[in-house]
Amino acid sequence: MMLESLWQTPGCPEGELCREVFVGLPRFIHTGFYIAAGAMMAVFLLASYMKINVWLAGRDDEDAPELVGATPLKIMYMSIMKLLSPECLFAYRVGKQSEIRRWALNFTMWSFYLLVLGTATVAVDYDFLHGAILRGNIWLVFSFVLDIAGLMLLVSVTFFLLRRYVFPPERIVGNLEDAIIMILLLLVVISAFAVEGTRLAIQGFPGHWSPVGHVAGVIINAVFFGSKTLMALFYIAAWSAHVLLSFGFILYIPFSKQFHMFATQLTTANVKVREKYRKGLMYQD
C-alpha cells in the first residue's frame, strides 16, 4: 500500500497530461540520483579532459594546424560542433563502403541525438522551468518522438550486434570493446522501455502516443497479473537499473575507443598521419 501511495500524488494539474519526473519513487532515490549524476559527470569530464590532453601532447602540427594552441576544452567544443556537421549526420564516408551500414549508422546517430536532446529537455523543464513546457499536446508529441527514436536505436544497435558477432562479413572482426558499448546501449534502451511500460501499466496513458511503451506495458501487466504493488516494485528496480546502465555507458566512453565520438578533430588528424605514413612520407623533408 505504501508503494502504491507513491503514485497517488499527481505531479500534473488535474485533468492535464504532463511529464511526471520521479513519480513512483521514494524521496531518497531523488536525492541519490542528483548526487550520483553529479559525481558521474565530474568523472566523465575529468577523464575526457585528461585523455584529450594526452592526445594533444602527441599531435602533428603540420597535419593538424587547426589544433595548434588548442586546449582540451576547445577540442571538446570543436568535436561537438563536428558531430552536427553533414559528414557526421549523414555518414557520407561510410556510405562509400556499405549503404546498409551507412543507413544503420544514421538511424543510430539520429535516434541517439534525439534521445540525448529529449533527456536534456526533460531535465531543464523539470529542474528549471517547473514543468512549464512538457504538458498537454506538447508532451504527447514529445513522448511519441522519443518512443520512435528509442525503437530506431533498438533496431539499429541490434543490427550492428548481429552483423558483427552473429553473421559477420569476412572483413569484419568483432572485439570485446565494441561489444561492451553496444550491449550497454542496448540495455539502456530496453530498460527505458521497461520503465515507460511499467508507468503506463500503472497510470494509463493514450497508448497511440507511446506505441512501444504501450506494448511493453501490456506485457509487464500480464507478467505481474495486473498487480500494481508488484509493478510498483518492478518500476523502482527497472528505473534504478536504467539509471545505473546509463551512467555506466557514459562513464565507459572516455576509457574506450568510442571516445572518438567526442574527439573527431583529433581522429581526423590521426587519419591524415596514418595516410602519410602508409605513403612512406612520414619522415621525408
VENSULSUL-V249750 format. One line per field, one symbol per residue. ss: DSSP state (a for helix, b for strand, c for the rest). burial: I if it has 16 or more other C-alpha atoms within 10 Angstrom, else O. Layout:
BEGIN
ss->???
burial->???
END
This chain:
BEGIN
ss->caaaaccccccccccccbccccccccaaaaaaaaaaaaaaaaaaaaaaaaaaaaaaacccccccaaaccccaaaaaaaaaaaaccaaaaacaaaacccaaaaaaaaaaaaaaaaaaaaaaaaaaaaacccccccbaaaaaaaaaaaaaaaaaaaaaaaaaaaaaaacccccccccaaaaaaaaaaaaaaaaaaaaaaaaaaaacccaaacaaaaaaaaaaaaaccccaaaaaaaaaaaaaaaaaaaaaaaaaacccaaaaaacaaaaaaaaaaaaaaaccccccc
burial->OOIIOIIOOOIOOOOOIIIOOIIIIOOOOOOOOOOOOOOIOOOIOOIIIOIIIOOIOOIIOOOIOOIOOOOIOOIIOIIIOIIOOOOIIIIOOIOOOOOOIIIIIIIIIIIIIIIOOIOOOIOOIIOOOOIOIIIOOOIIOIIIIIIIIIIIIIOIIIIIIOOIOOOOOOOOOOOOOOOOIIOIIIIIIIIIIIIIIIIIIIOOOOOOIIIIIIIIIOIIIOOOOOOIIOIIOIIIOIIIIIIIIIIIIIIIIIOOOOIOIIIIIIOOIIOOIOOOOOOOOOOOO
END
